[in-house]
Amino acid sequence: MHVSNHLLVDTLSGKPTNRTPVWLMRQAGRVLPEYRKVRETAGSFKTMVTRPELACEVTLQPVDILGVDAAIIFSDILVVPEAMGLRYEMEENKGPVFPHTVRSANDLAKLHVASADQLHYVMEAIRLARRELNGRVPLIGFAGAPWTIFAYMIEGTGSKTFSRARKMLYNEPHLAHQLLDMITQSTINYLNGQVAAGAEVIQLFDSWAGILGPDQYHAFSLPYIHKICREIAPVPTIVFAKGAFFARRELNNLPCDGIGLDWTMDSRESRRIIPDKVLQGNLDPCALYASAGDIRRETTRMLDAFGPERYIANLGHGLYPDTEVDSVKCFVDTVKSYREKVPRE
């Protein structure tokens, strides 16, 4: 299938482009009234995730409404532990909750390595989205990094500290590595299934990277991310490790194409520390609460700092649900109207 807008893939592949590509994390979400309408009709978040036609519909909305340069399949990182045998629920105003958690070897014995077939609804949503996009923009698939998935499976819900999950790293490191191995292989199976279904770019989200210290991150997260990047199908891959400013040199050595930065990571410093990757990010999502003039100014400042080459414009985290749609459009339009790149010879 011919893709008419291939800015994202070309940038990740090191090819010259005439402008910076832009997309947003959580672009298919509560910021859009059209999304909220589908969510109300569906009745629950998990219904949207597991019904391919609904997931496809909200995947396409940001392309049509915001004009972004890529779609990202609507799903949730916690479909992987559910496929492994650990069910989760999505509670209003609280987020994900696991009725059962992993605290012992007996708990671990009840789980299994998930196959892509167990997540057939995601694959079908990808196939539908590729068909409906009809080559307008590339489609991004994604998964959570093993440490982030592990943290939820041990803790049972979101947490400011994930102290139970971190406790296991100290008290039962062997058990922790066993679970991380299972999550890693499940994720490889899942992402390879996404690529086979039509995902053209993959992003790995290590959302809770920043709650680990450097030694623990190097032991319990980076090796598993490295294995995933090495063993998934050869499509452009981005790793977003929120808060892992201390691991940027190591992130530069991953077998991936791009590194996402959160808003606490200085762009010029990061360019020096991560010279071998395409960088992605990293406007503070709260900047979109500002006036249109301020949004344009902050976005332009970000673009100037990163430079025109080997860069993807995005936020430093996902869109916040109470952000005004016009503010998001202002960000996207500012990137798209930024001065043209000079093609490399």
C-alpha positions as CSV (number, residue, x, y, z in Angstrom):
1,M,0.0,0.0,0.0
2,H,1.3,3.4,-0.9
3,V,1.5,5.8,2.0
4,S,1.0,9.4,0.9
5,N,2.4,10.9,4.1
6,H,5.6,8.9,5.0
7,L,7.3,11.6,7.1
8,L,7.5,9.5,10.3
9,V,8.9,6.4,8.7
10,D,11.3,8.4,6.5
11,T,12.6,10.3,9.5
12,L,13.1,7.1,11.6
13,S,14.8,5.5,8.5
14,G,17.3,8.4,8.2
15,K,15.8,9.7,5.0
16,P,15.6,13.5,4.2
17,T,12.2,15.1,4.6
18,N,10.8,18.5,3.9
19,R,9.4,19.1,7.4
20,T,9.3,17.6,10.9
21,P,6.7,14.9,11.5
22,V,4.3,15.4,14.4
23,W,2.0,13.0,16.4
24,L,1.0,12.9,20.0
25,M,0.9,10.3,22.7
26,R,-2.7,9.7,23.8
27,Q,-3.9,11.5,20.7
28,A,-6.8,9.0,20.5
29,G,-8.4,9.9,23.8
30,R,-10.6,12.0,26.0
31,V,-9.4,15.3,24.6
32,L,-11.6,14.7,21.6
33,P,-15.4,15.1,21.9
34,E,-15.8,12.5,19.1
35,Y,-13.9,10.0,21.3
36,R,-16.1,10.7,24.3
37,K,-19.1,10.0,22.2
38,V,-17.8,6.6,21.1
39,R,-16.8,5.9,24.8
40,E,-20.3,6.7,26.0
41,T,-21.9,4.5,23.3
42,A,-19.5,1.6,24.1
43,G,-20.2,1.8,27.9
44,S,-16.7,1.0,29.0
45,F,-13.0,1.5,28.1
46,K,-12.4,-2.2,27.8
47,T,-15.2,-2.6,25.4
48,M,-13.6,-0.1,23.1
49,V,-10.2,-1.9,23.4
50,T,-11.7,-5.3,22.6
51,R,-14.1,-4.4,19.8
52,P,-12.0,-3.8,16.7
53,E,-14.4,-1.6,14.9
54,L,-14.5,0.9,17.9
55,A,-10.8,0.8,18.4
56,C,-10.3,1.5,14.7
57,E,-12.8,4.4,14.8
58,V,-11.0,6.2,17.6
59,T,-7.6,5.4,16.1
60,L,-8.5,7.4,13.0
61,Q,-10.1,10.4,14.7
62,P,-6.9,12.3,15.4
63,V,-5.8,11.9,11.8
64,D,-9.1,13.4,10.6
65,I,-9.5,16.0,13.3
66,L,-6.0,17.1,14.4
67,G,-4.1,16.4,11.1
68,V,-1.3,14.4,12.8
69,D,1.3,12.6,10.7
70,A,0.7,9.2,12.1
71,A,-2.1,7.1,13.7
72,I,-1.4,5.0,16.8
73,I,-3.7,2.0,17.4
74,F,-6.1,2.5,20.2
75,S,-5.4,-0.1,22.9
76,D,-3.9,-0.5,26.4
77,I,-0.6,-1.7,27.6
78,L,-2.3,-4.0,30.1
79,V,-3.8,-6.3,27.5
80,V,-0.5,-8.2,27.7
81,P,-0.8,-9.3,31.4
82,E,-4.4,-10.1,30.8
83,A,-3.4,-12.4,27.9
84,M,-0.9,-14.0,30.3
85,G,-3.7,-14.8,32.7
86,L,-3.9,-11.8,35.0
87,R,-7.1,-10.0,34.4
88,Y,-7.4,-6.2,34.9
89,E,-10.4,-3.9,35.2
90,M,-10.5,-0.2,34.4
91,E,-12.2,1.8,37.1
92,E,-13.6,5.3,36.5
93,N,-11.5,8.0,38.1
94,K,-9.0,5.4,39.4
95,G,-7.5,3.7,36.4
96,P,-6.4,0.1,36.0
97,V,-7.0,-2.4,38.9
98,F,-5.9,-6.0,39.0
99,P,-8.2,-8.1,41.3
100,H,-5.3,-10.6,41.7
101,T,-1.6,-9.8,41.7
102,V,1.7,-11.7,41.5
103,R,3.4,-11.9,45.0
104,S,4.8,-15.5,45.0
105,A,6.1,-18.3,42.9
106,N,2.6,-19.9,43.2
107,D,1.1,-16.8,41.6
108,L,3.7,-16.9,38.8
109,A,2.9,-20.6,38.1
110,K,-0.7,-19.6,37.2
111,L,0.6,-17.4,34.3
112,H,1.8,-18.3,30.9
113,V,3.7,-16.7,28.0
114,A,1.0,-15.0,25.8
115,S,0.8,-15.6,22.1
116,A,-0.3,-13.0,19.5
117,D,-3.4,-15.0,18.8
118,Q,-4.7,-14.3,22.3
119,L,-4.8,-10.7,21.4
120,H,-6.6,-11.2,18.1
121,Y,-8.8,-8.2,18.7
122,V,-5.8,-5.9,18.6
123,M,-4.6,-7.5,15.4
124,E,-8.1,-7.1,13.8
125,A,-8.2,-3.4,14.9
126,I,-4.8,-2.9,13.2
127,R,-6.0,-4.5,10.0
128,L,-9.2,-2.4,10.0
129,A,-7.2,0.8,10.7
130,R,-4.7,0.1,7.9
131,R,-7.6,-0.5,5.5
132,E,-9.4,2.7,6.5
133,L,-6.3,4.9,6.6
134,N,-5.8,3.8,3.0
135,G,-2.2,5.0,3.0
136,R,-2.8,8.5,4.3
137,V,-0.4,8.1,7.2
138,P,1.5,5.3,8.8
139,L,0.1,3.3,11.7
140,I,2.0,2.9,15.0
141,G,1.7,-0.2,17.1
142,F,2.8,-0.3,20.7
143,A,3.3,-2.2,24.0
144,G,4.4,-1.5,27.5
145,A,8.0,-2.2,28.4
146,P,8.5,-5.2,30.7
147,W,9.4,-3.2,33.9
148,T,6.2,-1.1,33.6
149,I,4.0,-4.1,33.0
150,F,5.7,-5.9,35.9
151,A,5.1,-2.9,38.2
152,Y,1.3,-3.1,37.6
153,M,1.2,-6.9,37.9
154,I,2.9,-6.8,41.3
155,E,1.3,-3.6,42.7
156,G,-2.2,-4.3,41.4
157,T,-2.9,-0.6,40.4
158,G,-1.1,2.6,39.7
159,S,1.1,4.0,42.5
160,K,3.3,7.0,43.2
161,T,6.1,4.7,44.5
162,F,5.4,1.1,43.2
163,S,7.0,0.1,46.5
164,R,5.7,-3.5,46.4
165,A,7.1,-4.0,42.9
166,R,10.4,-2.4,43.9
167,K,10.5,-4.5,47.1
168,M,10.4,-7.7,45.0
169,L,13.5,-6.5,43.1
170,Y,15.4,-6.5,46.4
171,N,13.9,-9.5,48.2
172,E,13.1,-11.9,45.4
173,P,15.2,-10.9,42.4
174,H,15.1,-14.4,40.9
175,L,11.3,-14.4,40.9
176,A,11.3,-10.9,39.4
177,H,13.5,-11.9,36.6
178,Q,11.3,-15.0,35.9
179,L,8.3,-12.7,35.5
180,L,10.2,-10.2,33.5
181,D,11.3,-13.0,31.1
182,M,7.7,-14.1,30.6
183,I,6.5,-10.5,30.0
184,T,9.3,-10.0,27.5
185,Q,8.6,-13.0,25.5
186,S,4.8,-12.3,25.5
187,T,5.6,-8.7,24.3
188,I,7.8,-10.0,21.5
189,N,5.0,-12.3,20.4
190,Y,2.5,-9.5,20.6
191,L,4.5,-6.9,18.7
192,N,5.4,-9.4,16.0
193,G,1.7,-10.0,15.7
194,Q,1.1,-6.3,15.4
195,V,3.7,-5.9,12.6
196,A,2.2,-8.9,10.7
197,A,-1.2,-7.3,11.0
198,G,0.0,-4.1,9.5
199,A,1.7,-1.9,12.1
200,E,4.4,0.1,10.4
201,V,6.2,1.6,13.4
202,I,6.4,0.3,17.0
203,Q,6.7,2.3,20.2
204,L,7.6,0.8,23.5
205,F,6.4,2.7,26.6
206,D,8.4,2.4,29.8
207,S,6.1,4.7,31.7
208,W,7.5,3.9,35.1
209,A,11.2,3.9,34.2
210,G,11.8,7.0,36.4
211,I,10.9,5.4,39.7
212,L,13.9,3.0,39.6
213,G,17.4,4.0,40.5
214,P,20.1,3.6,37.8
215,D,21.4,0.2,39.1
216,Q,18.0,-1.3,39.2
217,Y,17.0,0.1,35.9
218,H,20.1,-1.3,34.3
219,A,19.4,-4.7,35.9
220,F,15.6,-5.0,35.6
221,S,14.6,-2.9,32.6
222,L,17.2,-2.2,30.0
223,P,18.2,-5.8,29.2
224,Y,14.5,-6.7,28.5
225,I,14.0,-3.7,26.3
226,H,17.1,-4.5,24.4
227,K,15.9,-8.1,23.8
228,I,12.5,-6.8,22.5
229,C,14.1,-4.4,20.2
230,R,16.4,-7.1,18.9
231,E,13.8,-9.8,18.4
232,I,10.7,-8.0,16.9
233,A,10.2,-7.7,13.2
234,P,12.4,-5.1,11.4
235,V,10.2,-2.0,11.4
236,P,11.2,1.4,12.8
237,T,11.1,1.3,16.6
238,I,10.9,4.0,19.2
239,V,11.6,3.6,23.0
240,F,10.0,6.1,25.4
241,A,11.4,5.7,28.9
242,K,9.7,8.4,31.0
243,G,12.0,9.8,33.7
244,A,15.1,7.7,32.7
245,F,17.3,10.8,32.3
246,F,20.1,8.8,34.0
247,A,20.0,6.1,31.3
248,R,20.2,8.2,28.2
249,R,23.7,6.9,27.3
250,E,22.5,3.3,27.5
251,L,19.3,4.2,25.6
252,N,21.5,5.4,22.8
253,N,23.0,1.9,22.6
254,L,19.6,0.1,22.1
255,P,18.9,-1.6,18.8
256,C,16.1,0.8,18.0
257,D,15.7,3.8,15.8
258,G,14.2,6.6,18.0
259,I,14.2,7.6,21.6
260,G,11.3,9.5,23.1
261,L,12.1,12.2,25.7
262,D,10.0,13.5,28.5
263,W,9.8,17.3,29.2
264,T,12.4,17.2,32.0
265,M,15.1,16.2,29.5
266,D,17.0,19.0,27.9
267,S,16.9,18.8,24.2
268,R,20.5,20.0,23.4
269,E,22.0,17.9,26.2
270,S,20.0,14.9,25.1
271,R,21.2,15.3,21.5
272,R,24.8,15.2,22.8
273,I,24.1,12.1,25.0
274,I,22.0,10.3,22.4
275,P,23.8,11.1,19.1
276,D,22.9,7.9,17.2
277,K,19.1,8.0,17.4
278,V,16.2,10.0,16.1
279,L,14.8,12.0,19.1
280,Q,11.2,12.5,19.8
281,G,9.4,14.9,22.1
282,N,9.2,16.7,24.3
283,L,6.9,19.7,25.0
284,D,5.5,19.8,28.5
285,P,1.8,18.7,28.0
286,C,0.9,21.6,30.4
287,A,2.2,24.1,27.8
288,L,-1.0,23.3,25.9
289,Y,-3.0,25.0,28.7
290,A,-1.4,28.3,27.6
291,S,-2.7,30.9,25.1
292,A,-2.4,30.2,21.4
293,G,0.5,32.7,21.1
294,D,2.4,31.0,24.0
295,I,1.8,27.6,22.5
296,R,3.2,28.7,19.2
297,R,6.2,30.3,20.9
298,E,7.0,27.3,23.1
299,T,6.6,24.9,20.2
300,T,8.9,26.9,18.0
301,R,11.4,27.1,20.8
302,M,11.3,23.3,21.0
303,L,11.8,22.9,17.3
304,D,14.7,25.4,17.2
305,A,16.4,23.5,20.0
306,F,16.1,20.0,18.5
307,G,17.0,21.2,15.0
308,P,15.5,20.1,11.7
309,E,17.1,16.7,11.2
310,R,16.5,13.4,13.0
311,Y,13.6,14.6,15.0
312,I,9.9,13.9,15.6
313,A,7.8,16.5,17.3
314,N,5.6,15.2,20.1
315,L,4.8,16.0,23.8
316,G,6.9,14.9,26.7
317,H,4.1,12.6,27.8
318,G,0.5,11.9,26.8
319,L,-2.2,14.5,26.2
320,Y,-4.1,15.5,29.4
321,P,-7.8,14.9,29.0
322,D,-8.9,18.4,29.9
323,T,-6.7,20.0,27.1
324,E,-8.7,22.1,24.6
325,V,-8.9,20.6,21.1
326,D,-8.0,24.0,19.6
327,S,-4.8,24.1,21.7
328,V,-3.8,20.7,20.4
329,K,-4.5,21.8,16.8
330,C,-2.4,24.9,17.5
331,F,0.6,22.7,18.5
332,V,0.2,20.4,15.5
333,D,-0.3,23.3,13.0
334,T,2.8,25.2,14.4
335,V,5.0,22.2,13.8
336,K,3.6,21.7,10.3
337,S,4.1,25.4,9.3
338,Y,7.6,25.6,10.8
339,R,10.2,26.5,8.3
340,E,10.9,23.9,5.7
341,K,13.9,21.6,6.2
342,V,16.7,21.8,3.8
343,P,17.0,18.3,2.1
344,R,20.4,16.7,2.6
345,E,22.5,16.0,-0.5
